Amino acid sequence: MNNNIDTRLIISFSDIIKMFYQNKSEQLDVLNMKGSHCKILHLIYDHNGKTQQEILKIANITKSTMSETITEMENEGYIYKVKGTVDKRQAHIFLTPDGKSKAKFIDDCFNEYCAQLFKNFSPQEINQFMVLLGKISY
């Protein structure tokens, strides 16, 4: 491993995302949704139409948790599933109009949060950060 990598910074970078859902919880409370549903709805907003398995991998949660969350969100009217045409076992997840509206609200809040995080960065520094972030592989 490269000794120049400060792993504490990587951990704190991950914590920044978690802090969004904690710090903005009052703002997100108007949605009257579970915090876990907000996170998954926000994820689906960026990956609308992906399969449940693809979303599971991106979210990095267990299959049973994902299944339970998807079922709850479907029952609440935020998402709907469409069986795959090639593989009928694959369900593609889409946002309903209500789900899109709530996800857009979450995304707008997240964009405000990110703007606040980068308020002391120049446009060039933001651009460089985005380029470097795009190079991260996992």
C-alpha positions as CSV (number, residue, x, y, z in Angstrom):
1,M,0.0,0.0,0.0
2,N,1.1,3.5,-0.7
3,N,2.4,5.1,2.5
4,N,1.2,8.6,1.3
5,I,-2.4,7.6,1.6
6,D,-4.1,8.9,4.7
7,T,-6.8,6.3,5.3
8,R,-8.4,8.5,8.0
9,L,-9.2,11.0,5.2
10,I,-10.9,8.2,3.2
11,I,-12.9,7.2,6.2
12,S,-13.9,10.8,6.9
13,F,-14.9,11.2,3.2
14,S,-17.3,8.3,3.6
15,D,-18.6,9.8,6.8
16,I,-19.5,13.0,4.9
17,I,-22.2,11.2,3.0
18,K,-23.6,9.6,6.2
19,M,-23.6,13.0,7.8
20,F,-25.9,14.4,5.1
21,Y,-28.7,12.1,6.2
22,Q,-28.0,12.9,9.9
23,N,-27.6,16.7,9.5
24,K,-30.4,17.1,7.1
25,S,-32.8,14.8,9.0
26,E,-35.0,17.7,10.0
27,Q,-35.2,18.9,6.4
28,L,-35.9,15.4,5.2
29,D,-38.5,14.8,8.0
30,V,-41.1,16.6,5.9
31,L,-41.1,13.6,3.5
32,N,-42.4,11.4,6.4
33,M,-40.1,8.5,5.3
34,K,-37.7,6.2,7.1
35,G,-34.0,7.4,6.8
36,S,-33.1,4.1,5.0
37,H,-35.9,4.7,2.5
38,C,-34.5,8.2,1.8
39,K,-31.1,6.8,1.1
40,I,-32.4,4.1,-1.3
41,L,-34.8,6.4,-3.0
42,H,-31.9,8.8,-3.6
43,L,-29.8,6.0,-5.0
44,I,-32.6,4.8,-7.3
45,Y,-33.1,8.4,-8.5
46,D,-29.5,8.2,-9.9
47,H,-30.0,4.6,-11.1
48,N,-33.7,4.5,-12.2
49,G,-34.4,1.2,-14.0
50,K,-31.5,-0.8,-12.6
51,T,-32.2,-4.3,-11.4
52,Q,-32.7,-4.9,-7.7
53,Q,-29.3,-6.9,-7.7
54,E,-27.5,-3.9,-9.3
55,I,-28.9,-1.5,-6.7
56,L,-28.0,-4.0,-3.9
57,K,-24.4,-3.9,-5.0
58,I,-24.3,-0.1,-5.3
59,A,-25.9,0.3,-1.9
60,N,-23.7,-2.4,-0.3
61,I,-26.5,-3.8,1.9
62,T,-27.6,-7.4,2.4
63,K,-30.0,-9.1,0.1
64,S,-32.6,-9.5,2.8
65,T,-32.4,-5.8,3.8
66,M,-32.7,-4.7,0.2
67,S,-35.7,-7.1,-0.4
68,E,-37.5,-5.8,2.7
69,T,-36.8,-2.1,1.8
70,I,-37.9,-2.5,-1.8
71,T,-41.1,-4.3,-0.7
72,E,-41.9,-1.5,1.8
73,M,-41.1,1.2,-0.7
74,E,-43.3,-0.5,-3.3
75,N,-46.2,-0.7,-0.8
76,E,-45.7,3.0,0.1
77,G,-46.0,3.8,-3.6
78,Y,-42.5,5.2,-4.2
79,I,-41.3,2.6,-6.6
80,Y,-42.5,-0.2,-8.9
81,K,-40.9,-3.2,-10.4
82,V,-40.9,-4.4,-13.9
83,K,-39.8,-8.0,-14.7
84,G,-37.0,-8.4,-17.1
85,T,-37.8,-9.4,-20.7
86,V,-34.8,-11.7,-21.0
87,D,-34.6,-13.0,-17.4
88,K,-38.0,-12.9,-15.7
89,R,-36.3,-13.4,-12.3
90,Q,-34.7,-10.0,-12.7
91,A,-36.8,-7.1,-11.5
92,H,-36.0,-3.5,-12.7
93,I,-36.8,-0.8,-10.2
94,F,-38.4,2.4,-11.2
95,L,-39.6,5.5,-9.3
96,T,-43.3,6.4,-9.3
97,P,-44.2,10.0,-9.8
98,D,-44.5,10.4,-6.0
99,G,-41.1,8.6,-5.6
100,K,-39.5,10.9,-8.2
101,S,-40.9,14.0,-6.4
102,K,-39.5,12.8,-3.1
103,A,-36.2,11.7,-4.6
104,K,-35.8,15.1,-6.3
105,F,-36.4,16.8,-3.0
106,I,-33.7,14.7,-1.4
107,D,-31.3,15.3,-4.3
108,D,-31.9,19.1,-4.1
109,C,-31.1,18.9,-0.4
110,F,-28.0,16.9,-1.2
111,N,-26.9,19.4,-3.9
112,E,-27.2,22.2,-1.3
113,Y,-25.2,20.2,1.2
114,C,-22.4,19.6,-1.4
115,A,-22.4,23.3,-2.3
116,Q,-21.9,24.1,1.3
117,L,-19.0,21.5,1.6
118,F,-17.2,23.1,-1.3
119,K,-17.9,26.8,-0.5
120,N,-14.2,27.4,0.2
121,F,-13.0,25.7,-3.0
122,S,-12.3,27.5,-6.3
123,P,-14.0,26.3,-9.4
124,Q,-10.6,24.9,-10.5
125,E,-10.2,23.0,-7.3
126,I,-13.7,21.6,-7.6
127,N,-13.0,20.5,-11.1
128,Q,-9.7,18.8,-10.1
129,F,-11.4,17.1,-7.2
130,M,-14.1,15.7,-9.5
131,V,-11.5,14.4,-11.9
132,L,-9.5,12.8,-9.1
133,L,-12.7,11.3,-7.6
134,G,-13.5,9.8,-11.0
135,K,-10.2,8.0,-11.0
136,I,-11.0,6.1,-7.8
137,S,-11.6,2.4,-8.5
138,Y,-13.1,-0.2,-6.2
